[in-house]
Amino acid sequence: MRFRRQEIYYYNTKAGFETEKFAGRLLMMILEGMQEKRKTEILFLCIGTDRSTGDSLGPLIGYKLKEKGMRNARVLGTLEEPVHAMNLEPCMEQLREKCPDALVVAVDASVGSADHVGYVTLGRGPLKPGLGVSKDLDAVGDLFITGIVGSVRNGDPLMLQSVRLSVVMRLADCISRSICLGMNLLGKRVENFFGQPAPF
């Protein structure tokens, strides 16, 4: 078995966010993940709730991806039908039953140091939702994307209520734009390799 060190890449949305660079790395990670895990589908699991500004990043991204009509990946978790702490477990059971061949990219808000607020992270491996606000939830996903919406001490969940909406919207715009570009490139890449449309 081959072990890979955990990779986490940081992208600053406040200055010079490189959509193409983020999309390219995401595409590479998705293709490698699909090959290694023998997956044939892609699913973006957007976690969060629309009842908290700071925690609304995931549902906002899910909403934007659905609005853009992304054809070659599934999306779970939107403003209308959010995936959050109260329904995450049954959602994961449903995923395992209905989408066993899907590579899951987990998308969520996160907290970090004050100088990293406004950054996006991209990495391999599962995401542990709720850590920033002291919630003990199961780790989910094969890859993860997070947007750092605030800094927190002592896991104060009320901090997420006071996050500026402008920060969340900028993160949601950058992440959704990059995902759509990556998925568009993925479809073209599969079509070029096999001479036929992408099978998803």
N, C-alpha and C positions, 0 to 999 in steps of 0.2 A: 504494500500500500504506500502511496506517495503522500507525504505530508507537506503542506504548503504553509509558509508563515503567513500570518494574517496581514492583509494589505488594506490600508485605509488611505484614501486620497482626499485631500481638502481642496475646495474651490471657493474662492471669495466672490460673493455676488455683489459686494459693494463697489468693487472696482475691477473692471476688465474681465468679467466672467467670460470664460472661453467655452461657449456652447459646443463647438465642434470637438474640442479636446475632451470634454466630459462625455459627449455622445460616443466618440470613438472608443474611449476606454470602457464605457458601459457595454458597447457592442462586443468588444473583445471578451469581456468577462462573461457575457451571456453565451456567446458561441463556445467558449471553453467549458462553461458550466453545463451546457446542453450535451456536449460531447462526453464529458467526464461522468455525468450522472445519467446519461442515456435518456434525456428528455426530448420531447418533440413539440412542446408548447411553451409559451411564456405567459406568466400571469403577474401583474403588478398588484400587490396587496397593500392598499393605502390605508394606514391605521390612524385613528384619531376621532375626535368628536367636534361637531359644529357648535357645541355649547361652551367652548372655551377658545378664546382667540388664539392663544399659543398652541393649542392642541388641534387646531383646525387645519394644519398644513396638509396632512394626509388626505382628508376628504376633499380639500380644495384641489389638490393635484389629481385625484380620481375624477372629480368633476370636469377639470380641464381636459384630461385625456379622453373622456367620453365625448365631450363637446367637439374635440378635434377629429372624432371618428376613426381612431386608430384601429386598423383592420387586422393586423398580424399579432396582436396580443390581447389577452383578456384583462379586464380591470375589475377589482373588487374593492369597494369602499369609496363612497361618494358623499356629497353633501346630503343627498336624499336618502341614501342607505349606507350610513357610516359603519365601519368596523372598529369597535372600541373595546375597552376592558370588559364590559358586560356581555359582549357577544363574540369575543375573539375565539374562545374555545369551540363553540358549535360551528363557527365559520371554518375553523381549521379542520374539523371533522368532515364537514361538507366538502372541503377542498380535496382532502385525501380520498374521499369516495368518488367524487365527480371529475376531478382533474388530477389523477395520479401521475400523469405524464408531463405535468407542468413544472417548469423551472420557476420558482417563486422569487420575485424581487420585492422585498418588504420596504415600504416607504413610510417614514414617520418623522415627527418633530423630535428634537432632542435638545438637551441643555449642555452647556460646556463652559469653558472659561470666558470671561467677559470679552477678551480680544478675539474670540472665535465666533461671536454672535454675528449672524449673517453669512456664515460659511455653509457649504454643502459638503457632506462626506459621502464617499462611495467606497464600498468594500465587499470582500468575500465573506461568506459565512452567514449565520443567522443573526437576526436583530432581537434584542431583548427589550420589548416595549415596557414603558412605565418605570424604568430605572430612575429617571430624573425626578420623579415624584413619589418615589418609595412604593411603587406597586410591584407585586411579584407575579409576573405573567410569564407564560412559556415563551421560549425563544422561537422565532418563526423566520422562514425564508432561507433561500440559498445564497442570495446576494442582498445587500441592503443599500438604501439611499436615505440619508437623514439631512434635515435642515436644522441648523442650530439656531433656535429662536430666542434663547435667553441664557443667562447664567443663574445658578441657584446654589444656595447654601442650605444644608440640612434638609434637602428634599422637600421644600415648601411647595405644595401643589397650588397654592394661591398665586404663585409667581406667574403661572401660565395665563391667568386671567388678565394680567396687566401688560402683556406683550403687545407692542405696537403692531397694528394691522398692516402697516406699510412694510414691515420686516417680513411678515408671513407672506404677503402678496408677492414681494420681490423674489423670495425663495421659491414660491409655487410657480411663478412665471418661468424662472430659470430652469427649474427641474423639469417641468412639463415640456418645455420647448426642447430640452436636450433629449428627453425620452422619445419624443415624437421623431426627432431627427435620427436618433439611433435606430429606431424601429423601421423607419423609411430606408435607411442604409442597409439594414438587415434583409429586408425584402428584396432589394435590388441585388444584394450579394448572393442570396440563395438562387435568385432567378438567373444570374450570370453563370453560376457554377453548374447548374443543372439544365439550363435552357428552358425552364418552365417557371410559372408563378410559384412564389413561396407557398408551402403547404400549410400555412396558418394565417 
